[in-house]
Amino acid sequence: MKNNVSTPINIALAAGAIGFAAGILLAPRSGKETVKQIRLKQQDIEERARNAAKEFKNRTSDALEETKDSVRDLAKSAKDKADDLKEEAGDTAATVRRSAHLVAGESKRSVRSIAKDPEVL
């Protein structure tokens, strides 16, 4: 999903400029006065555009930092979970080895017992 914040700002600035230009051109003023008003309005529009660009930059920078923080947090959580699983797998493997060793010892004892006295079966 594409979020283009600058489009509404551009539309608002263009509409304001068109409305202002129409008002200036239709108003009964001298040429010098009209030119002066146009320059002042141009400066105002330029200042608004700079401010809007700064605000957009700040918002995107903030969003980028929040995203980076979230990714770092997720990566740390994933690493911690992987470490926990690795430790748990090691513990399980150790338990299986101990159990196998005990079963093997018990099996040897049973076989020796049967070998000594076949009637035990």
Biopython code that builds the backbone (N, CA, C, O; Angstrom):
import numpy as np
from Bio.PDB.StructureBuilder import StructureBuilder

atoms = [
    (1, "MET", "N", (0.852, -1.171, 0.000)),
    (1, "MET", "CA", (0.000, 0.000, 0.000)),
    (1, "MET", "C", (0.891, 1.223, 0.000)),
    (1, "MET", "O", (1.730, 1.381, 0.887)),
    (2, "LYS", "N", (0.719, 2.090, -0.981)),
    (2, "LYS", "CA", (1.540, 3.273, -1.111)),
    (2, "LYS", "C", (0.846, 4.440, -0.427)),
    (2, "LYS", "O", (-0.328, 4.710, -0.681)),
    (3, "ASN", "N", (1.578, 5.133, 0.445)),
    (3, "ASN", "CA", (1.023, 6.268, 1.169)),
    (3, "ASN", "C", (1.766, 7.507, 0.705)),
    (3, "ASN", "O", (2.913, 7.719, 1.099)),
    (4, "ASN", "N", (1.136, 8.330, -0.125)),
    (4, "ASN", "CA", (1.789, 9.499, -0.675)),
    (4, "ASN", "C", (1.219, 10.733, -0.001)),
    (4, "ASN", "O", (0.191, 11.260, -0.425)),
    (5, "VAL", "N", (1.888, 11.195, 1.051)),
    (5, "VAL", "CA", (1.421, 12.333, 1.840)),
    (5, "VAL", "C", (1.601, 13.634, 1.073)),
    (5, "VAL", "O", (0.834, 14.575, 1.276)),
    (6, "SER", "N", (2.596, 13.707, 0.198)),
    (6, "SER", "CA", (2.886, 14.965, -0.480)),
    (6, "SER", "C", (1.798, 15.347, -1.487)),
    (6, "SER", "O", (1.666, 16.532, -1.794)),
    (7, "THR", "N", (1.031, 14.424, -2.003)),
    (7, "THR", "CA", (0.006, 14.738, -3.001)),
    (7, "THR", "C", (-1.050, 15.698, -2.454)),
    (7, "THR", "O", (-1.338, 16.692, -3.120)),
    (8, "PRO", "N", (-1.644, 15.461, -1.286)),
    (8, "PRO", "CA", (-2.621, 16.423, -0.766)),
    (8, "PRO", "C", (-1.994, 17.799, -0.501)),
    (8, "PRO", "O", (-2.640, 18.828, -0.694)),
    (9, "ILE", "N", (-0.750, 17.806, -0.064)),
    (9, "ILE", "CA", (-0.059, 19.080, 0.185)),
    (9, "ILE", "C", (0.123, 19.827, -1.131)),
    (9, "ILE", "O", (-0.122, 21.032, -1.205)),
    (10, "ASN", "N", (0.554, 19.111, -2.171)),
    (10, "ASN", "CA", (0.739, 19.735, -3.488)),
    (10, "ASN", "C", (-0.581, 20.277, -4.031)),
    (10, "ASN", "O", (-0.627, 21.371, -4.592)),
    (11, "ILE", "N", (-1.637, 19.514, -3.862)),
    (11, "ILE", "CA", (-2.948, 19.955, -4.356)),
    (11, "ILE", "C", (-3.397, 21.211, -3.615)),
    (11, "ILE", "O", (-3.902, 22.149, -4.232)),
    (12, "ALA", "N", (-3.215, 21.232, -2.298)),
    (12, "ALA", "CA", (-3.614, 22.394, -1.503)),
    (12, "ALA", "C", (-2.807, 23.629, -1.895)),
    (12, "ALA", "O", (-3.359, 24.721, -2.030)),
    (13, "LEU", "N", (-1.502, 23.452, -2.078)),
    (13, "LEU", "CA", (-0.658, 24.589, -2.475)),
    (13, "LEU", "C", (-1.047, 25.109, -3.860)),
    (13, "LEU", "O", (-1.127, 26.319, -4.076)),
    (14, "ALA", "N", (-1.284, 24.200, -4.784)),
    (14, "ALA", "CA", (-1.660, 24.615, -6.144)),
    (14, "ALA", "C", (-3.008, 25.334, -6.136)),
    (14, "ALA", "O", (-3.176, 26.356, -6.802)),
    (15, "ALA", "N", (-3.960, 24.801, -5.388)),
    (15, "ALA", "CA", (-5.282, 25.434, -5.329)),
    (15, "ALA", "C", (-5.188, 26.825, -4.707)),
    (15, "ALA", "O", (-5.838, 27.765, -5.166)),
    (16, "GLY", "N", (-4.382, 26.947, -3.670)),
    (16, "GLY", "CA", (-4.190, 28.259, -3.045)),
    (16, "GLY", "C", (-3.552, 29.247, -4.006)),
    (16, "GLY", "O", (-3.963, 30.405, -4.081)),
    (17, "ALA", "N", (-2.566, 28.795, -4.726)),
    (17, "ALA", "CA", (-1.878, 29.669, -5.682)),
    (17, "ALA", "C", (-2.818, 30.104, -6.799)),
    (17, "ALA", "O", (-2.810, 31.267, -7.203)),
    (18, "ILE", "N", (-3.619, 29.185, -7.294)),
    (18, "ILE", "CA", (-4.560, 29.521, -8.377)),
    (18, "ILE", "C", (-5.600, 30.520, -7.881)),
    (18, "ILE", "O", (-5.915, 31.498, -8.560)),
    (19, "GLY", "N", (-6.127, 30.256, -6.681)),
    (19, "GLY", "CA", (-7.118, 31.180, -6.120)),
    (19, "GLY", "C", (-6.528, 32.560, -5.892)),
    (19, "GLY", "O", (-7.161, 33.571, -6.195)),
    (20, "PHE", "N", (-5.328, 32.600, -5.365)),
    (20, "PHE", "CA", (-4.664, 33.882, -5.123)),
    (20, "PHE", "C", (-4.419, 34.615, -6.438)),
    (20, "PHE", "O", (-4.698, 35.808, -6.557)),
    (21, "ALA", "N", (-3.895, 33.891, -7.422)),
    (21, "ALA", "CA", (-3.605, 34.521, -8.716)),
    (21, "ALA", "C", (-4.876, 35.084, -9.352)),
    (21, "ALA", "O", (-4.861, 36.186, -9.899)),
    (22, "ALA", "N", (-5.956, 34.341, -9.281)),
    (22, "ALA", "CA", (-7.221, 34.823, -9.849)),
    (22, "ALA", "C", (-7.678, 36.085, -9.118)),
    (22, "ALA", "O", (-8.130, 37.041, -9.748)),
    (23, "GLY", "N", (-7.560, 36.087, -7.798)),
    (23, "GLY", "CA", (-7.965, 37.259, -7.021)),
    (23, "GLY", "C", (-7.112, 38.476, -7.336)),
    (23, "GLY", "O", (-7.626, 39.589, -7.450)),
    (24, "ILE", "N", (-5.828, 38.268, -7.476)),
    (24, "ILE", "CA", (-4.909, 39.381, -7.769)),
    (24, "ILE", "C", (-5.183, 39.945, -9.161)),
    (24, "ILE", "O", (-5.267, 41.159, -9.349)),
    (25, "LEU", "N", (-5.317, 39.056, -10.115)),
    (25, "LEU", "CA", (-5.493, 39.512, -11.496)),
    (25, "LEU", "C", (-6.843, 40.197, -11.715)),
    (25, "LEU", "O", (-6.969, 41.040, -12.603)),
    (26, "LEU", "N", (-7.832, 39.851, -10.930)),
    (26, "LEU", "CA", (-9.150, 40.440, -11.097)),
    (26, "LEU", "C", (-9.354, 41.671, -10.200)),
    (26, "LEU", "O", (-10.337, 42.395, -10.361)),
    (27, "ALA", "N", (-8.444, 41.905, -9.271)),
    (27, "ALA", "CA", (-8.575, 43.043, -8.350)),
    (27, "ALA", "C", (-8.112, 44.329, -9.041)),
    (27, "ALA", "O", (-7.189, 44.304, -9.855)),
    (28, "PRO", "N", (-8.755, 45.447, -8.711)),
    (28, "PRO", "CA", (-8.379, 46.728, -9.336)),
    (28, "PRO", "C", (-7.184, 47.376, -8.613)),
    (28, "PRO", "O", (-7.368, 48.230, -7.745)),
    (29, "ARG", "N", (-5.961, 46.963, -8.980)),
    (29, "ARG", "CA", (-4.748, 47.523, -8.403)),
    (29, "ARG", "C", (-3.792, 47.905, -9.520)),
    (29, "ARG", "O", (-3.965, 47.516, -10.674)),
    (30, "SER", "N", (-2.771, 48.685, -9.145)),
    (30, "SER", "CA", (-1.760, 49.063, -10.135)),
    (30, "SER", "C", (-0.860, 47.873, -10.416)),
    (30, "SER", "O", (-0.844, 46.913, -9.646)),
    (31, "GLY", "N", (-0.126, 47.925, -11.488)),
    (31, "GLY", "CA", (0.788, 46.848, -11.873)),
    (31, "GLY", "C", (1.855, 46.600, -10.824)),
    (31, "GLY", "O", (2.162, 45.451, -10.507)),
    (32, "LYS", "N", (2.439, 47.703, -10.268)),
    (32, "LYS", "CA", (3.481, 47.560, -9.247)),
    (32, "LYS", "C", (2.917, 46.883, -7.992)),
    (32, "LYS", "O", (3.558, 46.009, -7.409)),
    (33, "GLU", "N", (1.733, 47.291, -7.591)),
    (33, "GLU", "CA", (1.102, 46.696, -6.406)),
    (33, "GLU", "C", (0.817, 45.211, -6.632)),
    (33, "GLU", "O", (1.032, 44.378, -5.751)),
    (34, "THR", "N", (0.333, 44.904, -7.824)),
    (34, "THR", "CA", (0.017, 43.514, -8.145)),
    (34, "THR", "C", (1.278, 42.658, -8.136)),
    (34, "THR", "O", (1.272, 41.557, -7.585)),
    (35, "VAL", "N", (2.353, 43.146, -8.735)),
    (35, "VAL", "CA", (3.628, 42.422, -8.761)),
    (35, "VAL", "C", (4.142, 42.217, -7.340)),
    (35, "VAL", "O", (4.620, 41.137, -6.994)),
    (36, "LYS", "N", (4.038, 43.271, -6.516)),
    (36, "LYS", "CA", (4.497, 43.170, -5.131)),
    (36, "LYS", "C", (3.695, 42.111, -4.375)),
    (36, "LYS", "O", (4.261, 41.306, -3.636)),
    (37, "GLN", "N", (2.377, 42.119, -4.564)),
    (37, "GLN", "CA", (1.529, 41.121, -3.894)),
    (37, "GLN", "C", (1.844, 39.704, -4.370)),
    (37, "GLN", "O", (1.851, 38.758, -3.582)),
    (38, "ILE", "N", (2.102, 39.573, -5.659)),
    (38, "ILE", "CA", (2.437, 38.250, -6.207)),
    (38, "ILE", "C", (3.748, 37.757, -5.602)),
    (38, "ILE", "O", (3.855, 36.587, -5.237)),
    (39, "ARG", "N", (4.750, 38.637, -5.491)),
    (39, "ARG", "CA", (6.039, 38.254, -4.890)),
    (39, "ARG", "C", (5.862, 37.826, -3.431)),
    (39, "ARG", "O", (6.419, 36.821, -2.990)),
    (40, "LEU", "N", (5.069, 38.618, -2.691)),
    (40, "LEU", "CA", (4.838, 38.275, -1.284)),
    (40, "LEU", "C", (4.138, 36.917, -1.158)),
    (40, "LEU", "O", (4.500, 36.092, -0.318)),
    (41, "LYS", "N", (3.148, 36.708, -1.996)),
    (41, "LYS", "CA", (2.425, 35.433, -1.941)),
    (41, "LYS", "C", (3.340, 34.287, -2.368)),
    (41, "LYS", "O", (3.266, 33.195, -1.804)),
    (42, "GLN", "N", (4.197, 34.522, -3.352)),
    (42, "GLN", "CA", (5.148, 33.502, -3.797)),
    (42, "GLN", "C", (6.073, 33.117, -2.638)),
    (42, "GLN", "O", (6.339, 31.939, -2.400)),
    (43, "GLN", "N", (6.553, 34.132, -1.928)),
    (43, "GLN", "CA", (7.431, 33.861, -0.782)),
    (43, "GLN", "C", (6.689, 33.072, 0.299)),
    (43, "GLN", "O", (7.246, 32.158, 0.907)),
    (44, "ASP", "N", (5.430, 33.436, 0.528)),
    (44, "ASP", "CA", (4.623, 32.725, 1.512)),
    (44, "ASP", "C", (4.434, 31.259, 1.105)),
    (44, "ASP", "O", (4.574, 30.356, 1.930)),
    (45, "ILE", "N", (4.120, 31.037, -0.155)),
    (45, "ILE", "CA", (3.920, 29.672, -0.659)),
    (45, "ILE", "C", (5.221, 28.880, -0.568)),
    (45, "ILE", "O", (5.211, 27.708, -0.190)),
    (46, "GLU", "N", (6.339, 29.513, -0.912)),
    (46, "GLU", "CA", (7.630, 28.837, -0.818)),
    (46, "GLU", "C", (7.933, 28.445, 0.627)),
    (46, "GLU", "O", (8.423, 27.347, 0.888)),
    (47, "GLU", "N", (7.639, 29.345, 1.560)),
    (47, "GLU", "CA", (7.876, 29.063, 2.977)),
    (47, "GLU", "C", (6.991, 27.905, 3.446)),
    (47, "GLU", "O", (7.451, 27.021, 4.168)),
    (48, "ARG", "N", (5.733, 27.914, 3.037)),
    (48, "ARG", "CA", (4.830, 26.817, 3.406)),
    (48, "ARG", "C", (5.329, 25.493, 2.843)),
    (48, "ARG", "O", (5.299, 24.466, 3.520)),
    (49, "ALA", "N", (5.791, 25.531, 1.587)),
    (49, "ALA", "CA", (6.298, 24.303, 0.962)),
    (49, "ALA", "C", (7.533, 23.789, 1.701)),
    (49, "ALA", "O", (7.669, 22.585, 1.916)),
    (50, "ARG", "N", (8.438, 24.701, 2.092)),
    (50, "ARG", "CA", (9.622, 24.293, 2.858)),
    (50, "ARG", "C", (9.207, 23.674, 4.196)),
    (50, "ARG", "O", (9.735, 22.639, 4.604)),
    (51, "ASN", "N", (8.261, 24.318, 4.867)),
    (51, "ASN", "CA", (7.796, 23.793, 6.152)),
    (51, "ASN", "C", (7.136, 22.420, 5.993)),
    (51, "ASN", "O", (7.357, 21.519, 6.801)),
    (52, "ALA", "N", (6.325, 22.274, 4.941)),
    (52, "ALA", "CA", (5.671, 20.985, 4.695)),
    (52, "ALA", "C", (6.720, 19.913, 4.401)),
    (52, "ALA", "O", (6.593, 18.780, 4.863)),
    (53, "ALA", "N", (7.750, 20.263, 3.638)),
    (53, "ALA", "CA", (8.816, 19.306, 3.321)),
    (53, "ALA", "C", (9.576, 18.910, 4.592)),
    (53, "ALA", "O", (9.908, 17.740, 4.784)),
    (54, "LYS", "N", (9.850, 19.894, 5.458)),
    (54, "LYS", "CA", (10.544, 19.595, 6.720)),
    (54, "LYS", "C", (9.700, 18.668, 7.591)),
    (54, "LYS", "O", (10.208, 17.706, 8.166)),
    (55, "GLU", "N", (8.414, 18.968, 7.678)),
    (55, "GLU", "CA", (7.518, 18.143, 8.490)),
    (55, "GLU", "C", (7.458, 16.721, 7.947)),
    (55, "GLU", "O", (7.498, 15.755, 8.709)),
    (56, "PHE", "N", (7.363, 16.599, 6.622)),
    (56, "PHE", "CA", (7.333, 15.284, 5.996)),
    (56, "PHE", "C", (8.624, 14.527, 6.286)),
    (56, "PHE", "O", (8.597, 13.338, 6.604)),
    (57, "LYS", "N", (9.744, 15.217, 6.174)),
    (57, "LYS", "CA", (11.049, 14.592, 6.443)),
    (57, "LYS", "C", (11.122, 14.127, 7.896)),
    (57, "LYS", "O", (11.576, 13.016, 8.167)),
    (58, "ASN", "N", (10.681, 14.961, 8.824)),
    (58, "ASN", "CA", (10.711, 14.593, 10.245)),
    (58, "ASN", "C", (9.828, 13.378, 10.521)),
    (58, "ASN", "O", (10.215, 12.467, 11.253)),
    (59, "ARG", "N", (8.645, 13.380, 9.931)),
    (59, "ARG", "CA", (7.731, 12.255, 10.149)),
    (59, "ARG", "C", (8.306, 10.956, 9.592)),
    (59, "ARG", "O", (8.236, 9.913, 10.241)),
    (60, "THR", "N", (8.873, 11.021, 8.395)),
    (60, "THR", "CA", (9.439, 9.807, 7.805)),
    (60, "THR", "C", (10.672, 9.358, 8.570)),
    (60, "THR", "O", (10.903, 8.158, 8.712)),
    (61, "SER", "N", (11.467, 10.298, 9.064)),
    (61, "SER", "CA", (12.643, 9.932, 9.864)),
    (61, "SER", "C", (12.206, 9.239, 11.151)),
    (61, "SER", "O", (12.785, 8.228, 11.548)),
    (62, "ASP", "N", (11.180, 9.788, 11.797)),
    (62, "ASP", "CA", (10.665, 9.174, 13.024)),
    (62, "ASP", "C", (10.136, 7.772, 12.747)),
    (62, "ASP", "O", (10.401, 6.838, 13.504)),
    (63, "ALA", "N", (9.389, 7.632, 11.660)),
    (63, "ALA", "CA", (8.828, 6.322, 11.313)),
    (63, "ALA", "C", (9.942, 5.322, 11.008)),
    (63, "ALA", "O", (9.847, 4.150, 11.371)),
    (64, "LEU", "N", (10.989, 5.788, 10.344)),
    (64, "LEU", "CA", (12.121, 4.922, 10.028)),
    (64, "LEU", "C", (12.808, 4.450, 11.308)),
    (64, "LEU", "O", (13.144, 3.272, 11.431)),
    (65, "GLU", "N", (13.015, 5.344, 12.245)),
    (65, "GLU", "CA", (13.653, 4.972, 13.515)),
    (65, "GLU", "C", (12.785, 3.982, 14.289)),
    (65, "GLU", "O", (13.301, 3.024, 14.864)),
    (66, "GLU", "N", (11.479, 4.203, 14.307)),
    (66, "GLU", "CA", (10.570, 3.273, 14.993)),
    (66, "GLU", "C", (10.634, 1.894, 14.342)),
    (66, "GLU", "O", (10.635, 0.873, 15.028)),
    (67, "THR", "N", (10.686, 1.876, 13.022)),
    (67, "THR", "CA", (10.771, 0.606, 12.292)),
    (67, "THR", "C", (12.087, -0.104, 12.606)),
    (67, "THR", "O", (12.100, -1.314, 12.835)),
    (68, "LYS", "N", (13.185, 0.637, 12.618)),
    (68, "LYS", "CA", (14.487, 0.043, 12.958)),
    (68, "LYS", "C", (14.455, -0.541, 14.364)),
    (68, "LYS", "O", (14.949, -1.645, 14.591)),
    (69, "ASP", "N", (13.877, 0.196, 15.306)),
    (69, "ASP", "CA", (13.783, -0.291, 16.687)),
    (69, "ASP", "C", (12.966, -1.581, 16.747)),
    (69, "ASP", "O", (13.344, -2.530, 17.433)),
    (70, "SER", "N", (11.853, -1.610, 16.031)),
    (70, "SER", "CA", (11.004, -2.809, 16.022)),
    (70, "SER", "C", (11.749, -4.005, 15.439)),
    (70, "SER", "O", (11.654, -5.118, 15.957)),
    (71, "VAL", "N", (12.488, -3.770, 14.364)),
    (71, "VAL", "CA", (13.242, -4.859, 13.731)),
    (71, "VAL", "C", (14.321, -5.366, 14.688)),
    (71, "VAL", "O", (14.525, -6.573, 14.815)),
    (72, "ARG", "N", (15.009, -4.440, 15.359)),
    (72, "ARG", "CA", (16.029, -4.852, 16.341)),
    (72, "ARG", "C", (15.397, -5.692, 17.461)),
    (72, "ARG", "O", (15.943, -6.721, 17.860)),
    (73, "ASP", "N", (14.243, -5.240, 17.960)),
    (73, "ASP", "CA", (13.562, -5.974, 19.022)),
    (73, "ASP", "C", (13.155, -7.375, 18.559)),
    (73, "ASP", "O", (13.330, -8.354, 19.285)),
    (74, "LEU", "N", (12.613, -7.457, 17.350)),
    (74, "LEU", "CA", (12.213, -8.756, 16.811)),
    (74, "LEU", "C", (13.418, -9.673, 16.620)),
    (74, "LEU", "O", (13.352, -10.865, 16.922)),
    (75, "ALA", "N", (14.510, -9.117, 16.123)),
    (75, "ALA", "CA", (15.719, -9.917, 15.923)),
    (75, "ALA", "C", (16.249, -10.438, 17.250)),
    (75, "ALA", "O", (16.667, -11.592, 17.343)),
    (76, "LYS", "N", (16.234, -9.594, 18.276)),
    (76, "LYS", "CA", (16.704, -10.020, 19.596)),
    (76, "LYS", "C", (15.805, -11.106, 20.147)),
    (76, "LYS", "O", (16.292, -12.095, 20.695)),
    (77, "SER", "N", (14.490, -10.936, 20.008)),
    (77, "SER", "CA", (13.551, -11.952, 20.487)),
    (77, "SER", "C", (13.770, -13.284, 19.767)),
    (77, "SER", "O", (13.749, -14.346, 20.390)),
    (78, "ALA", "N", (13.979, -13.216, 18.453)),
    (78, "ALA", "CA", (14.208, -14.436, 17.681)),
    (78, "ALA", "C", (15.507, -15.119, 18.121)),
    (78, "ALA", "O", (15.552, -16.342, 18.250)),
    (79, "LYS", "N", (16.555, -14.335, 18.350)),
    (79, "LYS", "CA", (17.831, -14.896, 18.798)),
    (79, "LYS", "C", (17.677, -15.522, 20.177)),
    (79, "LYS", "O", (18.170, -16.624, 20.417)),
    (80, "ASP", "N", (16.994, -14.824, 21.086)),
    (80, "ASP", "CA", (16.780, -15.367, 22.432)),
    (80, "ASP", "C", (16.005, -16.680, 22.368)),
    (80, "ASP", "O", (16.344, -17.634, 23.069)),
    (81, "LYS", "N", (14.974, -16.735, 21.536)),
    (81, "LYS", "CA", (14.175, -17.950, 21.404)),
    (81, "LYS", "C", (15.027, -19.076, 20.820)),
    (81, "LYS", "O", (14.948, -20.216, 21.278)),
    (82, "ALA", "N", (15.837, -18.764, 19.815)),
    (82, "ALA", "CA", (16.715, -19.776, 19.218)),
    (82, "ALA", "C", (17.712, -20.295, 20.256)),
    (82, "ALA", "O", (17.975, -21.496, 20.317)),
    (83, "ASP", "N", (18.264, -19.396, 21.069)),
    (83, "ASP", "CA", (19.190, -19.818, 22.126)),
    (83, "ASP", "C", (18.490, -20.722, 23.134)),
    (83, "ASP", "O", (19.053, -21.729, 23.562)),
    (84, "ASP", "N", (17.267, -20.368, 23.513)),
    (84, "ASP", "CA", (16.493, -21.193, 24.447)),
    (84, "ASP", "C", (16.243, -22.587, 23.869)),
    (84, "ASP", "O", (16.390, -23.596, 24.559)),
    (85, "LEU", "N", (15.862, -22.622, 22.588)),
    (85, "LEU", "CA", (15.597, -23.912, 21.942)),
    (85, "LEU", "C", (16.864, -24.748, 21.837)),
    (85, "LEU", "O", (16.828, -25.966, 22.016)),
    (86, "LYS", "N", (17.975, -24.097, 21.549)),
    (86, "LYS", "CA", (19.258, -24.805, 21.456)),
    (86, "LYS", "C", (19.618, -25.411, 22.812)),
    (86, "LYS", "O", (20.050, -26.561, 22.889)),
    (87, "GLU", "N", (19.440, -24.643, 23.859)),
    (87, "GLU", "CA", (19.741, -25.142, 25.203)),
    (87, "GLU", "C", (18.810, -26.298, 25.564)),
    (87, "GLU", "O", (19.240, -27.306, 26.126)),
    (88, "GLU", "N", (17.539, -26.138, 25.237)),
    (88, "GLU", "CA", (16.560, -27.191, 25.525)),
    (88, "GLU", "C", (16.889, -28.464, 24.752)),
    (88, "GLU", "O", (16.772, -29.567, 25.286)),
    (89, "ALA", "N", (17.302, -28.309, 23.495)),
    (89, "ALA", "CA", (17.676, -29.476, 22.682)),
    (89, "ALA", "C", (18.895, -30.169, 23.281)),
    (89, "ALA", "O", (18.959, -31.398, 23.316)),
    (90, "GLY", "N", (19.867, -29.381, 23.753)),
    (90, "GLY", "CA", (21.043, -29.963, 24.396)),
    (90, "GLY", "C", (20.666, -30.730, 25.649)),
    (90, "GLY", "O", (21.185, -31.819, 25.894)),
    (91, "ASP", "N", (19.762, -30.167, 26.445)),
    (91, "ASP", "CA", (19.304, -30.845, 27.663)),
    (91, "ASP", "C", (18.589, -32.154, 27.317)),
    (91, "ASP", "O", (18.796, -33.179, 27.968)),
    (92, "THR", "N", (17.754, -32.102, 26.291)),
    (92, "THR", "CA", (17.015, -33.295, 25.868)),
    (92, "THR", "C", (17.983, -34.364, 25.362)),
    (92, "THR", "O", (17.818, -35.546, 25.664)),
    (93, "ALA", "N", (18.976, -33.957, 24.605)),
    (93, "ALA", "CA", (19.965, -34.907, 24.094)),
    (93, "ALA", "C", (20.727, -35.563, 25.246)),
    (93, "ALA", "O", (20.993, -36.765, 25.214)),
    (94, "ALA", "N", (21.072, -34.781, 26.251)),
    (94, "ALA", "CA", (21.780, -35.335, 27.408)),
    (94, "ALA", "C", (20.897, -36.340, 28.146)),
    (94, "ALA", "O", (21.377, -37.389, 28.575)),
    (95, "THR", "N", (19.629, -36.029, 28.294)),
    (95, "THR", "CA", (18.693, -36.943, 28.961)),
    (95, "THR", "C", (18.565, -38.240, 28.165)),
    (95, "THR", "O", (18.559, -39.325, 28.747)),
    (96, "VAL", "N", (18.464, -38.137, 26.853)),
    (96, "VAL", "CA", (18.349, -39.323, 26.002)),
    (96, "VAL", "C", (19.614, -40.177, 26.123)),
    (96, "VAL", "O", (19.521, -41.402, 26.202)),
    (97, "ARG", "N", (20.794, -39.549, 26.139)),
    (97, "ARG", "CA", (22.058, -40.300, 26.288)),
    (97, "ARG", "C", (22.090, -41.050, 27.622)),
    (97, "ARG", "O", (22.461, -42.223, 27.678)),
    (98, "ARG", "N", (21.694, -40.352, 28.699)),
    (98, "ARG", "CA", (21.680, -41.008, 30.013)),
    (98, "ARG", "C", (20.708, -42.191, 30.024)),
    (98, "ARG", "O", (21.025, -43.269, 30.526)),
    (99, "SER", "N", (19.524, -41.966, 29.461)),
    (99, "SER", "CA", (18.518, -43.038, 29.418)),
    (99, "SER", "C", (19.020, -44.213, 28.583)),
    (99, "SER", "O", (18.838, -45.368, 28.968)),
    (100, "ALA", "N", (19.637, -43.933, 27.464)),
    (100, "ALA", "CA", (20.167, -44.998, 26.602)),
    (100, "ALA", "C", (21.256, -45.772, 27.336)),
    (100, "ALA", "O", (21.325, -46.997, 27.240)),
    (101, "HIS", "N", (22.089, -45.071, 28.053)),
    (101, "HIS", "CA", (23.164, -45.722, 28.818)),
    (101, "HIS", "C", (22.556, -46.636, 29.898)),
    (101, "HIS", "O", (23.013, -47.763, 30.090)),
    (102, "LEU", "N", (21.530, -46.142, 30.597)),
    (102, "LEU", "CA", (20.876, -46.953, 31.623)),
    (102, "LEU", "C", (20.210, -48.199, 31.022)),
    (102, "LEU", "O", (20.316, -49.294, 31.573)),
    (103, "VAL", "N", (19.529, -48.018, 29.895)),
    (103, "VAL", "CA", (18.858, -49.143, 29.231)),
    (103, "VAL", "C", (19.899, -50.155, 28.756)),
    (103, "VAL", "O", (19.705, -51.364, 28.888)),
    (104, "ALA", "N", (20.992, -49.659, 28.209)),
    (104, "ALA", "CA", (22.047, -50.566, 27.741)),
    (104, "ALA", "C", (22.614, -51.367, 28.910)),
    (104, "ALA", "O", (22.830, -52.573, 28.797)),
    (105, "GLY", "N", (22.851, -50.696, 30.024)),
    (105, "GLY", "CA", (23.370, -51.404, 31.209)),
    (105, "GLY", "C", (22.383, -52.437, 31.711)),
    (105, "GLY", "O", (22.772, -53.556, 32.046)),
    (106, "GLU", "N", (21.122, -52.078, 31.766)),
    (106, "GLU", "CA", (20.095, -53.014, 32.219)),
    (106, "GLU", "C", (19.983, -54.193, 31.262)),
    (106, "GLU", "O", (19.803, -55.334, 31.687)),
    (107, "SER", "N", (20.089, -53.910, 29.967)),
    (107, "SER", "CA", (20.031, -54.982, 28.968)),
    (107, "SER", "C", (21.194, -55.947, 29.146)),
    (107, "SER", "O", (21.004, -57.160, 29.070)),
    (108, "LYS", "N", (22.386, -55.433, 29.379)),
    (108, "LYS", "CA", (23.557, -56.290, 29.585)),
    (108, "LYS", "C", (23.351, -57.167, 30.818)),
    (108, "LYS", "O", (23.660, -58.358, 30.798)),
    (109, "ARG", "N", (22.841, -56.589, 31.863)),
    (109, "ARG", "CA", (22.609, -57.366, 33.079)),
    (109, "ARG", "C", (21.581, -58.468, 32.818)),
    (109, "ARG", "O", (21.743, -59.597, 33.280)),
    (110, "SER", "N", (20.527, -58.135, 32.078)),
    (110, "SER", "CA", (19.492, -59.132, 31.774)),
    (110, "SER", "C", (20.062, -60.269, 30.936)),
    (110, "SER", "O", (19.774, -61.441, 31.181)),
    (111, "VAL", "N", (20.882, -59.908, 29.936)),
    (111, "VAL", "CA", (21.476, -60.929, 29.069)),
    (111, "VAL", "C", (22.403, -61.819, 29.889)),
    (111, "VAL", "O", (22.380, -63.037, 29.711)),
    (112, "ARG", "N", (23.206, -61.264, 30.767)),
    (112, "ARG", "CA", (24.113, -62.050, 31.619)),
    (112, "ARG", "C", (23.311, -62.977, 32.536)),
    (112, "ARG", "O", (23.658, -64.139, 32.746)),
    (113, "SER", "N", (22.235, -62.418, 33.069)),
    (113, "SER", "CA", (21.399, -63.212, 33.961)),
    (113, "SER", "C", (20.796, -64.397, 33.221)),
    (113, "SER", "O", (20.751, -65.510, 33.745)),
    (114, "ILE", "N", (20.332, -64.153, 32.002)),
    (114, "ILE", "CA", (19.732, -65.229, 31.196)),
    (114, "ILE", "C", (20.805, -66.238, 30.803)),
    (114, "ILE", "O", (20.558, -67.444, 30.786)),
    (115, "ALA", "N", (21.987, -65.742, 30.490)),
    (115, "ALA", "CA", (23.081, -66.633, 30.086)),
    (115, "ALA", "C", (23.470, -67.558, 31.235)),
    (115, "ALA", "O", (23.809, -68.719, 31.006)),
    (116, "LYS", "N", (23.426, -67.060, 32.452)),
    (116, "LYS", "CA", (23.764, -67.871, 33.620)),
    (116, "LYS", "C", (22.664, -68.869, 33.938)),
    (116, "LYS", "O", (22.935, -70.013, 34.302)),
    (117, "ASP", "N", (21.419, -68.426, 33.797)),
    (117, "ASP", "CA", (20.296, -69.291, 34.174)),
    (117, "ASP", "C", (19.192, -69.167, 33.104)),
    (117, "ASP", "O", (18.287, -68.346, 33.250)),
    (118, "PRO", "N", (19.262, -69.960, 32.052)),
    (118, "PRO", "CA", (18.280, -69.866, 30.959)),
    (118, "PRO", "C", (16.844, -70.098, 31.411)),
    (118, "PRO", "O", (15.914, -69.725, 30.696)),
    (119, "GLU", "N", (16.645, -70.682, 32.537)),
    (119, "GLU", "CA", (15.286, -70.949, 32.994)),
    (119, "GLU", "C", (14.614, -69.702, 33.575)),
    (119, "GLU", "O", (13.435, -69.739, 33.926)),
    (120, "VAL", "N", (15.347, -68.621, 33.674)),
    (120, "VAL", "CA", (14.786, -67.367, 34.168)),
    (120, "VAL", "C", (13.686, -66.891, 33.238)),
    (120, "VAL", "O", (12.756, -66.208, 33.667)),
    (121, "LEU", "N", (13.786, -67.246, 31.973)),
    (121, "LEU", "CA", (12.754, -66.845, 31.007)),
    (121, "LEU", "C", (11.513, -67.565, 31.336)),
    (121, "LEU", "O", (10.500, -67.390, 30.658)),
]
sb = StructureBuilder()
sb.init_structure("model")
sb.init_model(0)
sb.init_chain("A")
sb.init_seg("    ")
for serial, (resi, resn, name, xyz) in enumerate(atoms, 1):
    if name == "N":
        sb.init_residue(resn, " ", resi, " ")
    sb.init_atom(name, np.array(xyz, "f"), 0.0, 1.0, " ", f" {name:<3s}", serial, name[0])
structure = sb.get_structure()
